[in-house]
């Protein structure tokens, strides 16, 4: 798994609608593997847009409106700091799982909503993995991968798999459209984008 990553997966809304609402457009590039600035429609019907951890495309202000009439799973992961997955449906948060280890406690997991089937089994597995790491004296945070694996379980998308694993030739490249900030973007989203510390036209 990459050190940092971010992506969202949409089901129930086609690529054209997703691109229009996020103000994206194809750029003609392709990649055999997932990386920021690329997308893929899985055989299961989930449409995946790969961005980066912290991308304004993945914040609630952008994803909530996108989820009207469909389901969206948004993932952000930083192996050194945090991981979070949120599922939105019909303009509301359906469930949320977040991990950010504290100095004195690794097993920090914040959850809300109606978690998907299989969460308890997944959580038990990570508890066992952390128990083994602790018993061996290894200073590792197993729980940081849990939100990402939960998203993988729900959507069937795994960042480390190439397009061929889904029976597809390649990921397709995307770029921001002419309107850099979508019309529906709130002042809060604009402030976040201004604080990002990068050129205002770059989102990934």
C-alpha positions in Angstrom: 0.0 0.0 0.0 1.2 3.5 -0.8 2.5 5.7 2.1 -0.3 8.2 1.4 -3.3 7.8 -0.9 -6.8 9.1 -1.4 -9.7 8.0 -3.6 -13.5 7.9 -3.9 -15.8 5.3 -5.4 -19.2 6.1 -6.7 -22.1 3.6 -7.3 -25.4 4.6 -8.8 -24.2 7.6 -10.8 -22.3 7.2 -14.1 -18.9 8.6 -15.0 -20.3 11.5 -17.0 -22.4 12.7 -14.1 -19.5 12.3 -11.6 -17.2 14.3 -13.8 -19.7 17.0 -14.3 -20.3 17.4 -10.6 -16.7 17.3 -9.6 -15.7 19.5 -12.6 -13.3 16.9 -14.1 -12.5 15.9 -17.6 -10.5 13.2 -19.3 -7.0 14.2 -20.4 -6.2 11.3 -22.7 -3.6 9.7 -20.5 -3.6 6.1 -19.3 -1.9 4.1 -16.6 -1.8 0.4 -15.9 -1.8 1.1 -12.2 -3.7 3.3 -9.8 -2.2 6.7 -9.1 -3.5 10.2 -8.4 -5.2 11.8 -11.4 -6.6 8.6 -12.8 -9.9 6.8 -12.7 -11.5 3.4 -13.4 -15.0 1.9 -13.7 -15.0 -1.5 -12.0 -17.0 -4.4 -13.5 -19.0 -4.2 -10.3 -20.3 -0.8 -11.3 -18.2 1.3 -8.8 -16.5 4.3 -10.5 -13.2 5.1 -8.8 -11.5 8.5 -8.9 -8.0 8.4 -7.5 -6.8 11.8 -6.0 -4.5 12.2 -3.0 -4.9 12.3 0.8 -6.2 15.7 1.7 -7.6 16.5 -1.8 -10.5 19.0 -1.8 -12.3 16.4 -3.9 -12.5 14.2 -0.9 -13.8 16.6 1.7 -17.4 16.5 2.9 -18.3 19.7 1.2 -17.6 18.1 -2.2 -18.7 14.6 -1.5 -22.1 15.2 0.2 -23.6 16.9 -2.9 -22.1 14.2 -5.1 -23.8 11.5 -3.1 -27.3 12.7 -3.9 -29.0 9.8 -5.7 -26.1 7.4 -5.2 -23.5 6.0 -2.8 -20.0 7.4 -2.4 -17.1 5.9 -0.4 -14.3 8.3 0.3 -10.9 7.2 1.6 -7.8 9.1 2.9 -4.7 7.3 4.2 -1.4 8.5 5.6 0.6 5.6 7.0 2.4 7.9 9.5 -0.6 9.8 10.8 -4.2 8.7 10.1 -6.7 6.9 7.9 -10.4 7.5 7.4 -13.2 6.1 5.3 -16.7 7.7 5.0 -19.7 6.4 3.2 -22.2 8.9 1.9 -25.6 8.1 0.5 -28.4 10.5 -0.8 -26.7 13.6 0.6 -26.0 12.2 4.1 -23.3 10.4 6.0 -24.2 6.7 6.2 -21.2 5.6 8.2 -17.7 6.7 9.1 -14.5 5.0 10.5 -11.4 7.0 11.5 -8.1 6.1 13.0 -5.4 8.4 14.4 -3.0 6.8 16.9 -2.2 8.8 20.0 1.2 8.9 21.7 0.1 6.5 24.4 -2.6 4.5 22.6 -2.5 2.9 19.1 -5.9 1.2 19.2 -7.9 4.4 18.6 -10.9 3.9 16.3 -13.7 6.4 16.0 -16.9 5.0 14.3 -20.4 6.3 13.6 -23.4 5.3 11.7 -24.6 1.9 10.6 -21.3 0.1 9.8 -21.3 -2.4 6.9 -21.5 -6.2 7.5 -18.1 -7.6 8.1 -16.8 -4.7 10.1 -16.7 -6.7 13.4 -14.8 -9.6 11.8 -12.3 -7.1 10.2 -11.9 -5.3 13.5 -11.3 -8.6 15.4 -8.6 -9.5 12.8 -6.8 -6.2 13.3 -7.0 -6.6 17.1 -5.3 -10.0 16.7 -2.6 -8.6 14.4 -1.9 -5.7 16.9 -1.7 -8.2 19.8 0.9 -10.2 17.9 2.9 -7.1 17.1 2.8 -5.9 20.7 3.8 -9.4 22.0 6.8 -9.4 19.6 7.8 -5.9 20.7 7.3 -4.4 17.3 6.5 -0.7 17.2 3.9 -0.8 14.5 0.4 0.5 14.0 -1.7 -2.2 12.5 -5.0 -0.3 12.9 -4.0 2.5 10.4 -4.9 0.1 7.5 -8.3 -0.9 8.9 -10.4 2.0 7.3 -8.8 1.3 3.9 -9.5 -2.4 4.1 -13.0 -1.7 5.0 -13.4 0.5 1.9 -11.8 -2.3 -0.2 -14.3 -4.8 1.3 -17.3 -2.5 0.4 -16.2 -1.4 -3.1 -13.9 -4.2 -4.3 -11.3 -1.6 -5.2 -7.7 -2.1 -4.0 -5.2 0.6 -4.7 -2.3 -1.7 -5.1 -4.0 -3.8 -7.9 -3.4 -2.9 -11.5 -6.2 -2.4 -14.0 -5.5 -5.9 -15.3 -6.7 -7.4 -12.0 -10.2 -6.1 -12.9 -10.0 -7.4 -16.4 -9.5 -3.8 -17.8 -6.7 -2.4 -19.9 -5.8 0.7 -18.0 -6.8 3.5 -15.7 -7.9 6.7 -17.5 -6.3 10.1 -16.7 -8.4 13.1 -15.6 -7.8 16.8 -15.1 -9.8 19.7 -13.6 -12.2 21.3 -15.9 -12.3 25.0 -16.8 -14.1 26.0 -13.7 -11.5 25.3 -11.0 -13.9 25.6 -8.1 -17.3 23.9 -8.7 -20.3 26.3 -8.5 -21.7 24.5 -5.5 -18.4 24.8 -3.5 -19.0 26.5 -0.2 -16.9 29.2 1.4 -15.5 26.7 3.8 -14.2 24.5 0.9 -12.7 27.6 -0.7 -10.9 28.4 2.6 -9.5 24.9 2.8 -8.3 25.1 -0.7 -6.6 28.4 0.0 -4.8 26.9 3.0 -3.5 23.9 1.0 -0.2 25.7 0.3 -0.1 24.8 -3.4 -1.0 26.5 -6.7 -4.8 27.1 -6.7 -5.4 25.2 -9.9 -3.8 21.9 -8.6 -6.0 19.5 -6.8 -3.8 16.4 -6.8 
